[in-house]
Amino acid sequence: VRLLTGVRAMVLSFVQPGAVVHRADARGGAPRAQVNAVAVAPDSQRFATCGQDNRIKVWRGSVLFLGGGPQDAGNGSNQRNPSAPALTPGREPLLCSMALEHAAQCLAWSPDGTFLASGDVESLVKLWTLQTDRSARGSLDSEAALNVEHWRTVVIFRGHMMDVTGLAWAPDSGMVASSSIDNTVRVWSVAEEYRGRQHATVETEMRAVLRGHSGWVKDVAWDPVGRYLASVSDDRSVRIWRISNWHEVAKITEPFKLSKETTNRRQLDWSPDGSYLCVSHAFDEPRHVACVIERNRWLEWDGSVRLVGHQAPVSLCKFSPTLYKRDGSEASPPGSLVAIACDRS
């Protein structure tokens, strides 16, 4: 994994926390199952994983920090995001394990921390919330008795025809967008009544269906400013959609013309101020790169930034949610930090 800033690049190595695993079955000695996605809650107090064991797991955020979490594990209050559910006091790394009928492939927390969205191989988007009513905690899952917290599906969005590959939330948590290998992006309204629900309903009405890609849509990203939605596809294009009318604003193809047509993953992400869009799996002869496209200069490939260093296609890219300033330089504008990763380096 390479971490890139406006000043220099750093190569990072990772140590996986030993407790964070998915297994083929509930037995402790069972083989490990592939983890499909990881999503960290906006306040960092929780993170979620999903895997080929047909489970979603919610973990205590302190597992990710060598010196403890962003706050004391014994304090359930959340001063950073008052609308997010309070963290259950304790030190158990695993907060909740939810059994699924089909494997989830992607996860995304709502910006207010209330909902966890999942997308699965059976074309469904589900929203999960923390249940506080003990009477709502019944489950057929044999591991439910071990859960410290109890998360439950409160709405199922049905509309895609094939696997869901990516999820993105509107900045106000009022809508969620999903991408799919059915070549579409679909946008769903998140009603206020979903908060605090203790049962699930199936919803089929969509706010919008975005068509235009001619290949599998692999990811979707919501502009933090709230004006645009971006999607990336195996048709070797990124499309920018205007939120106000859901019309296509730009089709970006130049950075991807020489990239492989089919990939396991394509990803894109906005900088926290919405000034830049980073996209994986670009190619600038003779190098595999990630490209950084400036807002509203969608088609200016010559002026965009190439992030280099990997010897194979860049499959993942992610901005830090924080804007940074150089030490001792109050006059300089804040900058962004982005990490890019490759399946093999």
Summary of the structure (lengths in Angstrom):
residues: 345
radius of gyration: 19.9
end to end distance: 8.6
largest distance: 60.4
contacts: 1094
relative contact order: 0.10
helix: 6%
strand: 41%
